[in-house]
Amino acid sequence: MKLRKEYTCPLEITHDILKGKWKTVILWQLKYHGKTSLAQLEKDIKGISQKMLLQQLNELREFGLVDKIQYQGYPLKVEYFLTEGRGHRIIKALEIMQEVGREYLNEQINKH
């Protein structure tokens, strides 16, 4: 994914990095799993195809939020994880987003 050449606000960059249906969900799963395999992520994220998961992971790696370890041997073993810097810092923002979403859901449930 390419970023635009001009931005008026740093928040626009973060939005472009995270936009899409799956990236925040992938980051949230990595928060709980720590290092985990592609197969485990695919199992835990309902509705995502392996192709889409790989594409999203590669974009998150490109922006320094996620990295992977590829182990030697057969069968091939790869583990994905949040990076120490940016990857763990973005989780703070996702935790706030999670809280806001939870509050909204509770409000909707209580209305009905």
C-alpha positions in Angstrom: 0.0 0.0 0.0 1.3 3.4 -0.9 0.7 6.4 1.2 -0.3 9.7 -0.3 2.4 12.3 -1.0 0.8 15.0 1.0 -1.1 15.1 4.3 -2.6 17.9 6.3 -2.5 16.0 9.6 -0.5 13.1 11.1 -3.8 11.4 12.0 -4.5 11.0 8.3 -1.3 8.9 7.9 -2.3 6.7 10.8 -5.8 6.3 9.3 -4.3 5.3 6.0 -2.0 2.8 7.6 -4.9 1.2 9.6 -7.8 1.5 7.2 -9.6 -1.5 6.0 -11.7 -4.2 7.6 -9.0 -6.4 9.1 -5.9 -4.5 10.2 -7.2 -3.5 13.7 -8.5 -7.0 14.2 -5.2 -8.6 13.3 -3.3 -6.2 15.6 -5.8 -7.0 18.4 -5.2 -10.8 17.9 -1.5 -10.3 18.0 -1.9 -8.4 21.3 -3.4 -11.4 22.9 -1.4 -14.2 21.2 2.0 -12.6 21.2 3.9 -14.5 18.6 1.5 -16.6 16.5 1.2 -18.5 13.2 -0.7 -17.5 10.1 -2.9 -20.6 10.6 -3.8 -19.5 14.2 -4.7 -15.9 13.0 -6.8 -17.3 10.2 -8.6 -19.6 12.6 -9.3 -16.8 15.1 -10.4 -14.1 12.6 -13.7 -15.3 11.3 -14.3 -14.4 7.6 -10.8 -13.5 6.5 -9.2 -15.4 3.7 -5.6 -16.5 3.8 -4.8 -14.3 0.9 -6.3 -11.2 2.6 -4.6 -12.0 5.9 -1.2 -12.2 4.2 -1.8 -9.0 2.3 -2.8 -7.2 5.5 0.1 -8.6 7.5 2.5 -7.5 4.8 1.1 -4.0 4.9 1.4 -3.9 8.7 5.0 -5.1 8.3 5.7 -2.4 5.8 4.7 0.3 8.3 6.6 -1.3 11.2 3.6 -2.4 13.3 4.1 -6.2 12.8 7.1 -8.4 12.0 7.7 -12.1 11.5 10.2 -14.7 12.4 10.8 -17.4 9.8 12.3 -20.6 11.3 14.5 -23.0 9.5 13.4 -26.6 8.7 10.4 -28.4 7.4 7.5 -27.8 7.7 8.0 -24.1 7.3 7.2 -22.3 10.5 6.5 -18.5 10.6 5.4 -16.5 13.5 4.0 -13.0 13.4 4.2 -10.5 16.3 3.8 -6.8 17.2 6.9 -4.8 17.0 8.4 -3.4 20.2 8.0 0.2 19.2 5.1 1.2 17.0 3.3 -2.1 17.2 2.9 -2.0 20.9 2.2 1.8 21.0 -0.7 1.5 18.5 -2.4 -1.0 20.9 -3.1 1.9 23.3 -5.2 3.6 20.6 -7.0 0.3 19.9 -7.8 -0.2 23.5 -9.5 3.2 23.6 -11.4 2.3 20.4 -12.4 -1.1 22.0 -13.8 0.8 25.1 -15.8 3.2 22.9 -17.2 0.3 20.9 -18.1 -1.6 24.1 -19.9 1.5 25.5 -21.8 2.0 22.2 -22.9 -1.6 22.1 -24.1 -1.5 25.7 -26.1 1.6 25.0 -27.7 -0.1 22.0 -28.6 -3.2 24.0 -30.1 -1.1 26.8 -32.2 0.9 24.4 -34.0 -2.3 23.3 
